[in-house]
């Protein structure tokens, strides 16, 4: 099991961002991933913006959402209770958005690896001793 950042999910789905590494990571997600409670909103918003830009059609957005929903996924609902404490501390320490720090806090709290393509989040994870997928 590992923490799945939205950047990896999107890089596996959207053609303009697709990478073989993202597809490989998503295949390993079949063993289970954990995501913060904001993950569905974040991924859904990115897919909706892609549809509005005309880079994907509505049926493709719906199919991507269905594919991602089929992953064996645990949603962490404790994250919001950490938002103004540990998560904000991590955001300040590493100059991350609170949203990105949520993924790092989740990985630290559960002692899990982190799958991310976000460069700042990856650096922060390395600084905190969180291994990457």
N, C-alpha and C positions, 0 to 999 in steps of 0.2 A: 504494500500500500504506500502511496505517496500523495503529497499535496499537488494538485493540478491547477496551475495558474491559467487564467483565461488566454494569455498570449500563446500558449501551446495549443490549446483547443482551437483557437482561431487560425493559427498557422497550419493546422491539419485540415481545416475546412475550406477556407477561402483560397481560390486559385491564385490571386495576386500575392498571397502571403504563404502559400503552401510550400512546405519543405519536407524532404524525405525523413529528416530527423523527427519532425512533429508527428508524422504518420507512424513512425516506429514507436515513439513514446505513447501515442494513443493506443497502439496495439498492446503495449505492456500494461495499459490501464485496465485491461480485462481482469487483472488480478485485484482490482479495487483502487479507488482514489477517494480522497477526502477533499472537500472544497468548502470555502467559507460561505455563509448564507448569502452573500452578495454576488456570488459567482453566476447564478442564473440570470440575474439582472444585467451584469456586466457583459456576459456572452450574448445574451439576447439583444442588448442595445447595439453591440458591434455588428451583429448580423442584420439588425433592422436598418442601421446606417448604411451598410453595404447594399441592401435592397433599395433604399432611397437614392443612393448614388447611381444605381443601375448596374452595379457590378455582379449582382445576383438577382434572380427572380424570386417571387414570393414562394413558389413551390420548392425552390432550392433552399431558402431560409428554413422552411418548415421541415424539409428533409434533414438538414444539418441539425436542427434542434432535436429531431427524433433520434438521430444517430447518437448525439451526445447524451440524450436522456436514457438511452439503452445501456450506457456504461454502468458498471456496478459502483455506485457513488454514495458516499456518506456525506451528508450536509452537516457541517458544524454550526450549531446554533448558539454556542457559547461565545463566539467571537465578539458580538456586540458588547458583551459585559467586559471585554478586555480593551475596547476601543479607546477609552479615555485614560487607560493605565498603561499596560505593557505595550499595546500597539502604538500609542502615541509616543512612548519612549523610543521605540524602534524607529518610528518615522522621523523623529527629531535626530536621533543618533546617526542615521544613514541618509538623511535628506530625501526620504521617500514620501509619496502620497500616503495618506492614511489607508487608502484602498490597497495599495501594494504592500504596505506594512502588515496588513491583515493576513496575507499569505505567509509571510515570514513568521509572524506570531503563532500561527496555526502549526507550521512545521516545527517550531521550537517547542511548543506546548506538548505536541504528540510525539516528538523525537522522530520525525519522518523526513525523508528526502523531499526536495522541492523540484518540480518541473516548471521551468520558466525560461522564456526567451527575452525577458525584460533585463537589459544590461545592468541598470541600477539595482534592481532587486537581486540579481545574481551576485553582484559584488557584495551587497549587504549580507546575503546568505553565507557567502564564503567567509566574510568577516565574523559572522556569528557561529561558524563551524557547522552550518547546515549543508549536508551533501546535496548535490544536484543529481537529478535522474539522468 
